[in-house]
Amino acid sequence: MRRTRSVRALLATLATLAASAGLVLTTGAAAHAATPLPAHVFAPYFEAYNGDSPAALAQQSGAKYLTMAFVQTERPGSCTTYWNGDTGMPIASSVFGQDFTTIRSRGGDVIPSLGGYAADNGGTEIADSCTSVDSIAAAYEKIITTYDVSRLDMDVEDNSLTNTAGIDRRNKAIKKVQDWAAANGRSVQFSYTLPTTTSGLGDTGLDVLRNAASNGTRVDVVNLMTFDYYDNATHNMANDTKTATTGLVGQLAQFNPGKTQAQLWGMVGVTEMPGIDDFGPAETFTTADAPPVLDWAVSKGINTLSFWALQRDSGSCPGTGGSDSCSGIPQDPWYFTHTFAPFTGGGSGPVTNDFSVSVAPGSASVQPGGSTTASVKTAVTSGTAQTLALKATGAPAGVTAALSPASVTAGASATLSVSASASAAPGTYPLTVTATAGSVSHTATFTLTVPGPGGDSGALVNGGFESASLAPWTCESGGALVTTPVHGGTHALKSAPTSAQTGQCGQTLTLSPNTHYTLSGWVQGSYAYLGVSGGATASAWTSSTGWSKLTVPFTTGASGTVTVYLHGWYGQSAVYGDDFSLT
């Protein structure tokens, strides 16, 4: 039922009266007991801003629990929270509600996270933005009751660490929600995610905990971001995780003198950043770091093991640091998820046999009458090697895709052979390679392009963005596939400019030398650029709230090599592209 203005005014009056009595007025769903999280849970962060389905990616990766990032206000001074501060993504069952229900049906759950670097830097973390403790508490309660969750995570970084008024409001609001939950028989935990040194929290992080203690606020978990140390040192990331958390346990003892060592370790959370973090190669969490961190986390009995972020668990951008969509190191898809997943529930008991599958290269262009091959690689991610049955599906009429051999032992490779007949229809087609052992299956995607008349063996691949990944496109931080807005099909490309980057997404093509081509595509957003660089230089741009078609004629140089790109402009909003073609 939609509330009228007079009812809202009445609620505001009641809220004022309640505040004077030290109460929190709740207008959301009635409180009841949500299912508590396991005592030991692996819950990687999920980037809620890139258009992915949490349930779909959880299923693909094998992550049962997710930490959803981030909830914030749409502007400084506001007391209303949205996912990513986007007013089109309110805290409502219509946004992510079905995904969360599906995740729970598979035995998992979600942890909404408030704040994050962008919000903490821009003043849109709700405790920094809103000056009413009761309004902040009501916003927390709304998230809890709307999604029936049993934990909220407070990601406090950057300016939020020195905003003493915001720190105090946040802890006072948490205390009110804890009192409300206790009075209504609801289990609710609060975790603080904080930056760290290699020996424990710095002074600003400790100030957050000191203020919590002064307000009588219970902190259930302190989750250290064991990356982005920015100390210009070369790091062994696994060892630094151990020294940072050992220091944290000593610090937690100061605030919890009655707890045993085991109980203090049970308050610890760790968030890694797989691959190359934002600082650069000196801070690289490798595939070799993950198993010892898992074993250590199990042995210490920590509460939460996580990483930033699920969408990064891919090796599709070797050498790239701080990407939102890949780790920057060679790895199998979902390697870190598969390695850390056994931690949930304690990491003890029988080890599940599991594996991964990948295809390299992940795409190719084949002329009608031509063929190509790719390597299908498998790996053991837990347990022992199993026999994997392989199959390839999704080939259109006139295209054949075969695997040799049709079964391998996990850890071995096979060859994917793809042929296009003379009658194969032009287009871009995602072929799915599936590996199956018993009831467990994993997939990888190979994107095939069959050029049309006047096409070229180096033709644009995945120009409609309908494959399961960006490949072979690469983007600056924030670039991603999205499901809305789209021009055609179900996906489009998002470019994410910032004050320091244009957000460029591109792919490099080898075309015929000294030949005239025309690049075309549909774009929308402020200062959306479509163009080529390298062996030719040409571009077109527009600012449009709806889809506009851009056409870019160019002539290749002696090498024939060009980079096709989409980008926005510094400090402007995101731009989108779809249905790119090259003739």
FISEVEX-499734 format. One record per residue (C-alpha): x, y, z; residue number from 1. Coordinates in nm, 4 decimals, always signed. Each point is the difference from the previous one (the first is absolute). Last residue first. Layout:
N
X; Y; Z; NUM;
...
***
This chain:
583
+3.2517; -0.3674; -4.2358; 583;
+0.0375; -0.0020; +0.3780; 582;
-0.2849; -0.0391; +0.2466; 581;
-0.0905; +0.1118; +0.3523; 580;
-0.3405; -0.1070; +0.1330; 579;
+0.0232; +0.1721; +0.3387; 578;
+0.1624; +0.2878; +0.1880; 577;
-0.0573; +0.1692; +0.3353; 576;
+0.1354; +0.3111; +0.1714; 575;
+0.0497; +0.0580; +0.3719; 574;
-0.0126; +0.3529; +0.1413; 573;
+0.2563; +0.2758; -0.0522; 572;
+0.3115; +0.0779; +0.2036; 571;
+0.2362; -0.0658; -0.2882; 570;
-0.1756; -0.0966; -0.3211; 569;
-0.1661; -0.3128; -0.1366; 568;
+0.1562; -0.2948; -0.1790; 567;
-0.0576; -0.2558; -0.2738; 566;
+0.2933; -0.1459; -0.1910; 565;
+0.1235; -0.1833; -0.3094; 564;
+0.3771; -0.0495; +0.0041; 563;
+0.1673; -0.0206; -0.3391; 562;
+0.2489; -0.2270; -0.1777; 561;
+0.0080; +0.0035; -0.3821; 560;
+0.3798; +0.0226; +0.0120; 559;
+0.0408; +0.2376; -0.2976; 558;
-0.2761; +0.2330; +0.1118; 557;
-0.3739; -0.0602; +0.0252; 556;
-0.2529; +0.2421; -0.1448; 555;
-0.2846; +0.1398; +0.2099; 554;
-0.3749; +0.0638; -0.0054; 553;
-0.1709; +0.0431; +0.3411; 552;
-0.3790; -0.0254; +0.0182; 551;
-0.1916; +0.0752; +0.3199; 550;
-0.3558; -0.1140; +0.0677; 549;
-0.1864; +0.1615; +0.2881; 548;
-0.1738; -0.1807; +0.2868; 547;
-0.1731; +0.2260; +0.2475; 546;
+0.1153; +0.2632; +0.2510; 545;
+0.2457; +0.1326; -0.2565; 544;
+0.3357; +0.1696; -0.0067; 543;
+0.1817; -0.0855; -0.3219; 542;
+0.3410; -0.1023; -0.1240; 541;
+0.1868; -0.1029; -0.3121; 540;
+0.3503; -0.1364; -0.0413; 539;
+0.2925; -0.0519; -0.2361; 538;
+0.3674; -0.0945; +0.0278; 537;
+0.1463; -0.2938; -0.1903; 536;
+0.2818; -0.2459; +0.0751; 535;
-0.0389; +0.0747; +0.3713; 534;
-0.3399; +0.1485; +0.0758; 533;
-0.3614; -0.0657; -0.0926; 532;
-0.3246; +0.1684; +0.1016; 531;
-0.3223; +0.0243; +0.1963; 530;
-0.0272; +0.2799; +0.2566; 529;
-0.2942; +0.0567; +0.2364; 528;
+0.0108; +0.3534; +0.1417; 527;
-0.3005; -0.0310; +0.2311; 526;
-0.1849; -0.3285; -0.0477; 525;
-0.1177; -0.2232; -0.2833; 524;
+0.1635; -0.2063; -0.2738; 523;
-0.0915; -0.2135; -0.3029; 522;
+0.2733; -0.1230; -0.2301; 521;
+0.1822; +0.0497; -0.3265; 520;
+0.3567; -0.0518; -0.1198; 519;
+0.0553; +0.0550; -0.3716; 518;
+0.3042; -0.1388; -0.1770; 517;
+0.2378; +0.1141; -0.2759; 516;
+0.3076; -0.2151; -0.0596; 515;
+0.3702; +0.0871; +0.0190; 514;
+0.0799; -0.3247; +0.1801; 513;
-0.2691; -0.2666; +0.0473; 512;
-0.1113; -0.0176; +0.3625; 511;
+0.1670; -0.1134; +0.3228; 510;
-0.2333; +0.1024; +0.2797; 509;
+0.0601; +0.1243; +0.3561; 508;
-0.2914; +0.0193; +0.2408; 507;
-0.1235; +0.2935; +0.2031; 506;
-0.1633; +0.1363; +0.3131; 505;
+0.1057; +0.3500; +0.1119; 504;
-0.1193; +0.1327; +0.3353; 503;
+0.1101; +0.3555; -0.0794; 502;
+0.2279; +0.0029; +0.3033; 501;
+0.1056; +0.2152; +0.2979; 500;
-0.3195; +0.1910; +0.0859; 499;
-0.1885; -0.3201; -0.0674; 498;
-0.1423; -0.1606; -0.3146; 497;
-0.1874; -0.3330; +0.0162; 496;
-0.0629; -0.1640; -0.3389; 495;
-0.2949; -0.2416; -0.0110; 494;
-0.0428; -0.2522; -0.2822; 493;
-0.3392; -0.1502; -0.0900; 492;
-0.1853; -0.3213; +0.0740; 491;
-0.3378; -0.1669; -0.0687; 490;
-0.0465; +0.0282; -0.3750; 489;
-0.0116; +0.3412; -0.1652; 488;
+0.0357; +0.3566; +0.1232; 487;
+0.0560; -0.0804; +0.3668; 486;
-0.0408; +0.2144; +0.3130; 485;
+0.0024; -0.2155; +0.2027; 484;
+0.1465; -0.3490; +0.0060; 483;
+0.3535; +0.1201; +0.0585; 482;
+0.3457; -0.1244; -0.1012; 481;
+0.2755; +0.1842; +0.1815; 480;
+0.2408; +0.2940; +0.0175; 479;
+0.0623; +0.1143; +0.3570; 478;
+0.3802; +0.0080; -0.0192; 477;
+0.1310; +0.0397; -0.3557; 476;
-0.1388; -0.2472; -0.2463; 475;
+0.1091; -0.2987; -0.2077; 474;
-0.2019; -0.1459; -0.2861; 473;
+0.0889; -0.3531; -0.1125; 472;
-0.1698; -0.1000; +0.2163; 471;
-0.2718; +0.1917; +0.1881; 470;
-0.1567; -0.3215; +0.1289; 469;
-0.3008; -0.2296; -0.0414; 468;
-0.0415; +0.0871; -0.3680; 467;
-0.2736; +0.2354; -0.1223; 466;
+0.2143; +0.3121; -0.0166; 465;
-0.1295; +0.0905; -0.3485; 464;
+0.3489; +0.0730; -0.1324; 463;
+0.1310; -0.3259; +0.1437; 462;
+0.2886; -0.0103; -0.2484; 461;
+0.0804; +0.2717; -0.2549; 460;
+0.1551; -0.1509; -0.3096; 459;
+0.3630; -0.1155; -0.0128; 458;
-0.0667; -0.2501; -0.2768; 457;
-0.1820; +0.2752; -0.1867; 456;
-0.3535; +0.0617; -0.1131; 455;
-0.0914; +0.1390; -0.3389; 454;
-0.3084; -0.2214; +0.0028; 453;
-0.0657; -0.1235; +0.3547; 452;
+0.2502; -0.1125; +0.2597; 451;
-0.0653; -0.3179; +0.2034; 450;
+0.0897; +0.0858; +0.3602; 449;
+0.0393; -0.2733; +0.2607; 448;
+0.0073; +0.0721; +0.3733; 447;
+0.1259; -0.2913; +0.2127; 446;
-0.1668; -0.0239; +0.3403; 445;
+0.0883; -0.2121; +0.3025; 444;
-0.2208; -0.2321; +0.2029; 443;
+0.0006; -0.1984; +0.3230; 442;
-0.2039; -0.3075; +0.0855; 441;
-0.0402; -0.2038; +0.3190; 440;
-0.2565; -0.2830; +0.0241; 439;
+0.2445; -0.2709; -0.1070; 438;
+0.2985; +0.1660; -0.1635; 437;
-0.0946; +0.2433; -0.2767; 436;
+0.1989; +0.2431; -0.2168; 435;
-0.2044; +0.2347; -0.2187; 434;
+0.1362; +0.2088; -0.2894; 433;
-0.2515; +0.2650; -0.1053; 432;
+0.0199; +0.1659; -0.3403; 431;
-0.0914; +0.3707; -0.0065; 430;
-0.0865; +0.1038; -0.3589; 429;
+0.0814; +0.3223; -0.1842; 428;
-0.1555; +0.0341; -0.3448; 427;
+0.0236; -0.0842; -0.3684; 426;
-0.2027; -0.3084; -0.1047; 425;
+0.1976; -0.3130; -0.0821; 424;
-0.0552; -0.1026; -0.3649; 423;
+0.3676; -0.0544; -0.0842; 422;
+0.0276; -0.2206; +0.3064; 421;
+0.1509; +0.1245; +0.3265; 420;
+0.2279; -0.2322; +0.1964; 419;
+0.0845; -0.0027; +0.3725; 418;
+0.2433; -0.2412; +0.1641; 417;
+0.0252; +0.0058; +0.3820; 416;
+0.3104; -0.1856; +0.1154; 415;
+0.0268; -0.1736; +0.3364; 414;
+0.2043; +0.0607; +0.3151; 413;
+0.0894; -0.1942; +0.3148; 412;
-0.0295; +0.1063; +0.3649; 411;
-0.3327; -0.1738; +0.0510; 410;
+0.0199; -0.3321; -0.1864; 409;
-0.1249; +0.0391; -0.3530; 408;
-0.3092; -0.0822; -0.2072; 407;
-0.1036; +0.0802; -0.3566; 406;
+0.3610; -0.0053; -0.1182; 405;
-0.0172; +0.1961; -0.2175; 404;
-0.2907; +0.2424; +0.0121; 403;
-0.2200; +0.0932; -0.2967; 402;
-0.1730; +0.3169; -0.1173; 401;
-0.1784; +0.0116; -0.3372; 400;
-0.1375; +0.3132; -0.1663; 399;
-0.2453; +0.0073; -0.2919; 398;
-0.3036; +0.0494; +0.2230; 397;
+0.0997; +0.1591; +0.3308; 396;
+0.2366; -0.1553; +0.2599; 395;
-0.1395; +0.0415; +0.3521; 394;
+0.1400; -0.3168; +0.1567; 393;
+0.3403; -0.1578; +0.0628; 392;
+0.0410; -0.3140; +0.2116; 391;
+0.2509; -0.1389; +0.2468; 390;
-0.0346; -0.2889; +0.2470; 389;
+0.2411; +0.0412; +0.2913; 388;
+0.1695; -0.2905; +0.1784; 387;
+0.0879; +0.1075; +0.3516; 386;
+0.3181; +0.1365; +0.1611; 385;
+0.0076; +0.0083; +0.3788; 384;
-0.1294; +0.2458; +0.2561; 383;
-0.0165; +0.3683; -0.0815; 382;
+0.0673; +0.2308; -0.2973; 381;
+0.1235; -0.2667; -0.2442; 380;
+0.0662; +0.1603; -0.3384; 379;
-0.1390; -0.0103; -0.3528; 378;
+0.1206; +0.1648; -0.3193; 377;
-0.1847; +0.0102; -0.3316; 376;
+0.2461; +0.1189; -0.2656; 375;
-0.1366; +0.1730; -0.3072; 374;
-0.0238; -0.0921; -0.3681; 373;
-0.1010; +0.1765; -0.3211; 372;
-0.1856; -0.0668; -0.3235; 371;
-0.0817; +0.1561; -0.3372; 370;
-0.2708; -0.0443; -0.2659; 369;
-0.1811; +0.3136; +0.1103; 368;
+0.2718; +0.2139; +0.1654; 367;
+0.0789; -0.0747; +0.3636; 366;
+0.0498; +0.2697; +0.2669; 365;
+0.1257; -0.1175; +0.3371; 364;
-0.0821; +0.0188; +0.3709; 363;
+0.1019; -0.1281; +0.3433; 362;
+0.3535; -0.0914; -0.1009; 361;
+0.0223; -0.2020; +0.2109; 360;
-0.3008; -0.1790; +0.1491; 359;
-0.0508; -0.0624; +0.3733; 358;
-0.1200; -0.2808; +0.2286; 357;
+0.0118; -0.0330; +0.3797; 356;
-0.0089; -0.2949; +0.2380; 355;
-0.1610; -0.1396; +0.3116; 354;
+0.0274; -0.2972; +0.2338; 353;
-0.1461; +0.0986; +0.3341; 352;
+0.2295; -0.0386; +0.3013; 351;
-0.1597; -0.1971; +0.2825; 350;
-0.0260; +0.1853; +0.3302; 349;
+0.1529; +0.3309; +0.1017; 348;
-0.0112; +0.3404; -0.1670; 347;
-0.1887; +0.1447; +0.2920; 346;
-0.3562; +0.0308; -0.1267; 345;
+0.1082; +0.2073; -0.2974; 344;
+0.3779; -0.0400; -0.0486; 343;
-0.0512; -0.2554; -0.2792; 342;
-0.0794; +0.2920; -0.2398; 341;
+0.3491; +0.1556; +0.0233; 340;
+0.1716; -0.1982; -0.2782; 339;
-0.3035; -0.0140; -0.2296; 338;
-0.0531; +0.3745; +0.0353; 337;
+0.3695; +0.0707; -0.0595; 336;
+0.0104; -0.2099; -0.3185; 335;
-0.3314; +0.1338; -0.1339; 334;
+0.1330; +0.0141; -0.3582; 333;
+0.3440; -0.1614; -0.0246; 332;
+0.2902; +0.2286; +0.0733; 331;
+0.2688; +0.2126; -0.1667; 330;
+0.0162; +0.3340; +0.1846; 329;
-0.1796; +0.3332; -0.0515; 328;
-0.2874; -0.0960; +0.2295; 327;
-0.2935; +0.0726; -0.2291; 326;
-0.3233; +0.2051; -0.0172; 325;
+0.0346; +0.2859; +0.2491; 324;
+0.3619; +0.0628; -0.1000; 323;
+0.2510; +0.1066; +0.2654; 322;
+0.3127; -0.0940; -0.1935; 321;
+0.0252; -0.1272; -0.3578; 320;
+0.2979; -0.2254; -0.0793; 319;
-0.2035; -0.2883; -0.1423; 318;
-0.3600; +0.1004; -0.0767; 317;
-0.2229; -0.3084; -0.0361; 316;
+0.1177; -0.1809; +0.3122; 315;
-0.3381; -0.0110; +0.1710; 314;
-0.1229; +0.0317; +0.3588; 313;
-0.0436; +0.3787; -0.0307; 312;
-0.3831; -0.0256; -0.0242; 311;
-0.0069; -0.1575; +0.3471; 310;
+0.1791; +0.2971; +0.1568; 309;
+0.1799; +0.0905; +0.2148; 308;
+0.0610; -0.2990; +0.2248; 307;
-0.1580; -0.1699; +0.2972; 306;
+0.0673; -0.2215; +0.3007; 305;
-0.2154; +0.0626; +0.3046; 304;
-0.0008; -0.1293; +0.3578; 303;
+0.3565; -0.1052; +0.0702; 302;
+0.0573; -0.3479; +0.1423; 301;
+0.3796; +0.0296; +0.0157; 300;
+0.0640; -0.3344; -0.1719; 299;
-0.2707; +0.0613; -0.2607; 298;
+0.1336; +0.3442; -0.0882; 297;
+0.3572; -0.1384; -0.0180; 296;
-0.1027; -0.2799; -0.2377; 295;
-0.1886; +0.2468; -0.2203; 294;
+0.2907; +0.2467; +0.0011; 293;
+0.2373; -0.2854; -0.0879; 292;
-0.2207; -0.0974; -0.2974; 291;
-0.0406; +0.3584; -0.1346; 290;
+0.3584; +0.1261; -0.0143; 289;
+0.1062; -0.2311; -0.2874; 288;
-0.2771; +0.1433; -0.2185; 287;
+0.1664; +0.3360; +0.0539; 286;
-0.0911; +0.3058; +0.2075; 285;
+0.2046; +0.2742; -0.1669; 284;
+0.1022; +0.3121; +0.1914; 283;
+0.3307; +0.0977; -0.1611; 282;
-0.1809; -0.0363; -0.3364; 281;
-0.2137; +0.3119; +0.0546; 280;
-0.1631; +0.2152; +0.2657; 279;
-0.3546; -0.0780; -0.1169; 278;
+0.0439; -0.3750; +0.0505; 277;
+0.1648; -0.2514; -0.2326; 276;
-0.1468; -0.3486; +0.0400; 275;
-0.2640; -0.0888; +0.2539; 274;
-0.0980; +0.2826; +0.2385; 273;
-0.0276; -0.1543; +0.3462; 272;
-0.2690; +0.0664; +0.2597; 271;
+0.0595; -0.1429; +0.3472; 270;
-0.2433; -0.0146; +0.2909; 269;
+0.0837; -0.0424; +0.3666; 268;
-0.2517; -0.0265; +0.2855; 267;
+0.0488; -0.3765; +0.0390; 266;
+0.3719; +0.0688; +0.0531; 265;
-0.1084; +0.1898; +0.3126; 264;
-0.2157; -0.2909; +0.1160; 263;
+0.2893; -0.2440; -0.0419; 262;
+0.2325; +0.2323; +0.1918; 261;
-0.2534; +0.0115; +0.2832; 260;
-0.2305; +0.2963; +0.0536; 259;
-0.0411; +0.1922; +0.3257; 258;
+0.2348; +0.2852; -0.0901; 257;
-0.1991; +0.0892; -0.3150; 256;
+0.1098; +0.3511; -0.1008; 255;
+0.3711; -0.0487; +0.0758; 254;
-0.0155; -0.3591; -0.1260; 253;
-0.1090; +0.1341; -0.3391; 252;
+0.3407; +0.1669; -0.0388; 251;
+0.1890; -0.3240; +0.0642; 250;
-0.2264; -0.1770; -0.2477; 249;
+0.0664; +0.2758; -0.2543; 248;
+0.3767; -0.0489; +0.0206; 247;
-0.0408; -0.3679; -0.0785; 246;
-0.2315; +0.1079; -0.2827; 245;
+0.2627; +0.2221; -0.1625; 244;
+0.2807; -0.2549; +0.0487; 243;
-0.1989; -0.2832; -0.1629; 242;
-0.1253; +0.2042; -0.2951; 241;
+0.3531; +0.1330; -0.0517; 240;
+0.1254; -0.3579; -0.0309; 239;
-0.2513; -0.0751; -0.2772; 238;
+0.0708; +0.3306; -0.1780; 237;
+0.3761; -0.0348; -0.0159; 236;
+0.0503; +0.3686; -0.0637; 235;
+0.2485; +0.2287; -0.1702; 234;
-0.0028; +0.3338; +0.1813; 233;
-0.1212; +0.3373; -0.1268; 232;
-0.2291; +0.0369; +0.3049; 231;
-0.3270; +0.0140; -0.1939; 230;
-0.1503; -0.2835; +0.2095; 229;
-0.2614; -0.0586; -0.2700; 228;
-0.0695; -0.3560; +0.1184; 227;
-0.1020; -0.1834; +0.3163; 226;
-0.3339; +0.1787; +0.0339; 225;
-0.0660; -0.1045; +0.3602; 224;
-0.3451; -0.1101; +0.1143; 223;
-0.0838; +0.0742; +0.3620; 222;
-0.2936; -0.2205; +0.0983; 221;
-0.2676; +0.0186; +0.2704; 220;
+0.0397; +0.3627; +0.1050; 219;
-0.2355; +0.0651; +0.2905; 218;
-0.0844; +0.3652; +0.0588; 217;
+0.0130; +0.1250; +0.3599; 216;
+0.0533; +0.3536; -0.1299; 215;
+0.3515; +0.0303; +0.1473; 214;
+0.0880; -0.3432; -0.1397; 213;
-0.1113; +0.1010; -0.3501; 212;
+0.2055; +0.3181; +0.0284; 211;
+0.3095; -0.2007; +0.0889; 210;
-0.0689; -0.2353; -0.2924; 209;
-0.0143; +0.2842; -0.2540; 208;
+0.3068; +0.1611; +0.1632; 207;
+0.1883; -0.3272; -0.0502; 206;
-0.0540; +0.0323; -0.3753; 205;
+0.1346; +0.3565; +0.0077; 204;
+0.3034; -0.1032; +0.2069; 203;
+0.1086; -0.2752; -0.2379; 202;
-0.1360; -0.3511; +0.0239; 201;
+0.2360; -0.2958; +0.0077; 200;
+0.3644; -0.0831; -0.0708; 199;
+0.0030; -0.0005; -0.3817; 198;
-0.2033; +0.3207; +0.0086; 197;
-0.3756; -0.0088; -0.0322; 196;
-0.3000; +0.1413; -0.1805; 195;
-0.3379; -0.0635; +0.1672; 194;
-0.3083; -0.2160; -0.0503; 193;
-0.2150; +0.0263; +0.3125; 192;
-0.2481; -0.2802; +0.0612; 191;
-0.3436; +0.0192; +0.1575; 190;
-0.2060; -0.3026; +0.0987; 189;
-0.3775; -0.0322; +0.0204; 188;
-0.1998; -0.2862; +0.1540; 187;
-0.3600; +0.1088; +0.0497; 186;
-0.2026; -0.0653; +0.3139; 185;
-0.1852; +0.3314; -0.0195; 184;
+0.1485; +0.1711; +0.3054; 183;
+0.3468; -0.1254; -0.0910; 182;
-0.0356; +0.1344; -0.3539; 181;
-0.1126; +0.3418; +0.1207; 180;
+0.2898; +0.0208; +0.2466; 179;
+0.2456; -0.0956; -0.2746; 178;
-0.1618; +0.2549; -0.2309; 177;
+0.0439; +0.2748; +0.2590; 176;
+0.3625; -0.1007; +0.0550; 175;
+0.0643; +0.0093; -0.3763; 174;
-0.1442; +0.3534; -0.0120; 173;
+0.2300; +0.1159; +0.2813; 172;
+0.2971; -0.1586; -0.1773; 171;
-0.0787; +0.1717; -0.3293; 170;
-0.0703; +0.3376; +0.1609; 169;
+0.3349; -0.0098; +0.1851; 168;
+0.1970; -0.0923; -0.3096; 167;
-0.1825; +0.2669; -0.2024; 166;
+0.0836; +0.2680; +0.2558; 165;
+0.3637; -0.1126; +0.0097; 164;
+0.0415; +0.0174; -0.3758; 163;
+0.3627; -0.1197; -0.0086; 162;
-0.0584; -0.3584; -0.1116; 161;
-0.2901; +0.1057; -0.2220; 160;
+0.2428; +0.2047; -0.2113; 159;
+0.1803; -0.3126; -0.1283; 158;
-0.1544; -0.3275; +0.1111; 157;
-0.2941; -0.1462; +0.1940; 156;
-0.1751; -0.3051; -0.1425; 155;
-0.2800; -0.0684; +0.2506; 154;
-0.1348; -0.3522; -0.0512; 153;
-0.3543; -0.0917; +0.0961; 152;
-0.0832; -0.3487; +0.1263; 151;
-0.3105; -0.2158; +0.0535; 150;
-0.1890; +0.0782; -0.3190; 149;
-0.3757; -0.0082; -0.0593; 148;
+0.0270; +0.2037; -0.3240; 147;
-0.2541; +0.2720; +0.0776; 146;
+0.0306; -0.0473; +0.3760; 145;
+0.3768; +0.0440; +0.0242; 144;
+0.0241; +0.2746; -0.2638; 143;
-0.2850; +0.1910; +0.1629; 142;
+0.1563; -0.0408; +0.3433; 141;
+0.3243; +0.1599; -0.1204; 140;
-0.1952; +0.2925; -0.1503; 139;
-0.1944; +0.0406; +0.3258; 138;
+0.3285; +0.0132; +0.1922; 137;
+0.1285; +0.2734; -0.2322; 136;
-0.3244; +0.1937; +0.0397; 135;
+0.0217; -0.0334; +0.3770; 134;
+0.3610; +0.1212; +0.0030; 133;
-0.1007; +0.3103; -0.1981; 132;
+0.2923; +0.1852; -0.1634; 131;
-0.0111; -0.1912; -0.3285; 130;
+0.2895; +0.0056; -0.2483; 129;
+0.2895; -0.1266; +0.2123; 128;
-0.2132; -0.2710; +0.1621; 127;
-0.1529; -0.0764; -0.3409; 126;
+0.3251; -0.0411; -0.1944; 125;
-0.0634; +0.2613; -0.2708; 124;
+0.2809; +0.2396; +0.0968; 123;
+0.2028; -0.0475; -0.3187; 122;
+0.3093; -0.1788; +0.1307; 121;
-0.1856; -0.2366; +0.2316; 120;
-0.2565; -0.0609; -0.2737; 119;
+0.2671; -0.0765; -0.2614; 118;
+0.2083; -0.2069; +0.2435; 117;
-0.2807; -0.2242; +0.1212; 116;
-0.2993; +0.0949; +0.2120; 115;
-0.2620; -0.2548; +0.1021; 114;
+0.0358; -0.3748; -0.0555; 113;
-0.3004; -0.2318; -0.0321; 112;
+0.0887; -0.3553; +0.1129; 111;
-0.1644; -0.2713; -0.2104; 110;
-0.1133; -0.3605; +0.0512; 109;
+0.0700; -0.3590; -0.1006; 108;
-0.1756; -0.3377; +0.0114; 107;
-0.1054; -0.0179; -0.3651; 106;
-0.3486; +0.1362; +0.0746; 105;
+0.1769; +0.2852; +0.1779; 104;
+0.1694; +0.1075; -0.3232; 103;
-0.3341; -0.0158; -0.1810; 102;
-0.1648; +0.2223; +0.2606; 101;
+0.2906; +0.2456; -0.0286; 100;
-0.0365; +0.0160; -0.3782; 99;
-0.3753; +0.0543; +0.0286; 98;
+0.0538; +0.2930; +0.2352; 97;
+0.2814; +0.1552; -0.2053; 96;
-0.2056; +0.3168; -0.0585; 95;
-0.3767; -0.0682; +0.0047; 94;
+0.0276; -0.0914; +0.3689; 93;
+0.0853; +0.3624; +0.0699; 92;
+0.3009; +0.2048; +0.1083; 91;
-0.0101; +0.2263; -0.3029; 90;
+0.1868; -0.0577; -0.3280; 89;
-0.1196; +0.2706; -0.2419; 88;
+0.1125; +0.2619; +0.2509; 87;
+0.3564; -0.1256; -0.0499; 86;
+0.2122; +0.0575; +0.3111; 85;
+0.1743; -0.3295; -0.0798; 84;
-0.3030; -0.1873; +0.1347; 83;
-0.2160; +0.2656; +0.1549; 82;
-0.0149; +0.1683; +0.3391; 81;
-0.2078; +0.2965; +0.1116; 80;
+0.1354; +0.2435; +0.2620; 79;
+0.1356; +0.2535; -0.2504; 78;
+0.2516; +0.2721; +0.0865; 77;
+0.2626; -0.1155; -0.2476; 76;
-0.1631; -0.1534; -0.3093; 75;
-0.1588; -0.3289; -0.1146; 74;
+0.0475; -0.1665; +0.3371; 73;
+0.1968; -0.3221; +0.0382; 72;
-0.0310; -0.3803; -0.0193; 71;
+0.2942; -0.1829; -0.1634; 70;
+0.1103; -0.2706; -0.0507; 69;
-0.1808; -0.3277; +0.0710; 68;
+0.2018; -0.2479; +0.2085; 67;
-0.0877; -0.3364; -0.1534; 66;
-0.0558; -0.3521; +0.1357; 65;
-0.0283; -0.3227; -0.2011; 64;
+0.2962; +0.0760; -0.2281; 63;
+0.0101; -0.2825; -0.2584; 62;
+0.1132; +0.2277; -0.2815; 61;
-0.2790; -0.0550; -0.2506; 60;
-0.2721; -0.0301; +0.2654; 59;
+0.1156; +0.3103; +0.1871; 58;
+0.0226; +0.1818; -0.3331; 57;
-0.3612; -0.0872; -0.0857; 56;
-0.1349; +0.0816; +0.3459; 55;
+0.1810; +0.3349; +0.0175; 54;
-0.1242; +0.0988; -0.3487; 53;
+0.2521; +0.2293; -0.1671; 52;
-0.0847; +0.3626; -0.0875; 51;
+0.3318; +0.1561; +0.1025; 50;
-0.0880; +0.1921; +0.3164; 49;
-0.0610; -0.2876; +0.2407; 48;
+0.3676; -0.0940; +0.0030; 47;
-0.0113; -0.3214; +0.2046; 46;
+0.2363; -0.0354; +0.2968; 45;
+0.1071; -0.3519; +0.0873; 44;
-0.1795; -0.1789; +0.2866; 43;
+0.1865; -0.2980; +0.1479; 42;
-0.1586; -0.0707; +0.3371; 41;
+0.1150; -0.1420; +0.3332; 40;
-0.2590; +0.0267; +0.2800; 39;
-0.2661; -0.0570; -0.2652; 38;
-0.2363; +0.2931; -0.0574; 37;
-0.3097; +0.0362; +0.2145; 36;
-0.3424; -0.0743; -0.1537; 35;
-0.2265; +0.3004; +0.0458; 34;
-0.2142; +0.0180; +0.3116; 33;
-0.2991; +0.2247; -0.0400; 32;
-0.0575; +0.3729; -0.0234; 31;
-0.3116; +0.1345; -0.1671; 30;
+0.0602; +0.1473; -0.3405; 29;
+0.0999; +0.3647; -0.0289; 28;
-0.1266; +0.3094; +0.1865; 27;
+0.2335; -0.0243; +0.2997; 26;
+0.0098; +0.2877; +0.2501; 25;
+0.3154; -0.0142; +0.2108; 24;
-0.0287; +0.1043; +0.3641; 23;
+0.1993; +0.2382; +0.2221; 22;
-0.3119; +0.1711; +0.1325; 21;
+0.0725; +0.3232; -0.1878; 20;
+0.0645; -0.2118; -0.3079; 19;
-0.3417; -0.1622; +0.0303; 18;
-0.1699; +0.3367; +0.0061; 17;
+0.1898; +0.1116; -0.3108; 16;
-0.0772; -0.3294; -0.1747; 15;
-0.3682; +0.0397; +0.0854; 14;
+0.0008; +0.3428; -0.1641; 13;
+0.1718; -0.1380; -0.3107; 12;
-0.2520; -0.2843; -0.0135; 11;
-0.2840; +0.2518; +0.0108; 10;
+0.1582; +0.1995; -0.2846; 9;
+0.0363; -0.3206; -0.2007; 8;
-0.3664; -0.0746; +0.0596; 7;
-0.0954; +0.3484; -0.1201; 6;
+0.2130; -0.0402; -0.3156; 5;
-0.1789; -0.3224; -0.0890; 4;
+0.1612; -0.3425; +0.0430; 3;
-0.0152; -0.2430; -0.2943; 2;
-0.1346; -0.3434; +0.0940; 1;
***
